[in-house]
């Protein structure tokens, strides 16, 4: 089991999602037949309309390490960082990053701030060169170091913008 490509070209982890593409809901185990394609396209479109979107609240961008240039979306609440498939922010390629919970980035919509929390693994997260043993508030363009990689923090939500809660 590893990465699988659906007929629409999406790559995804078979171990995490099985044979169903998480982007377009196509079962990669089944071979598609042409007469049903139109109906399935409508089903896919309908399913996508009803899928809940986790709005982006910020990003970390790899500026040094094996994934230079790759960005990772920060969503509302806790974002667990590690190499495992079930992490909110999965960083592959740097084996010095813990498999699970190396660090946590939290976006708190009430306080409108971002915080870096140490994870419960043996790995240490560094914020601007200093070890983050306690919760540390993040500012725009702070550098977070995990394993042998460095990431630039880019906020989106906060003082200048906030997603409106339409409940």
Secondary structure, DSSP 4 states (H G I P E B T S, - for coil): --EEE-TT--EEEHHHHTTB-TTT--BTTSPP-GGGHHHHHHHHHHHHHHS----EEEEEEEEESTTTT-EEEEESEEEEEESSTTSSEE--S-TTS-SS-SEEEEEETTTTEEEEEE-SSS--EEETTEE--S-EEE-TT-EEEETTEEEEEEE-SSSS-------
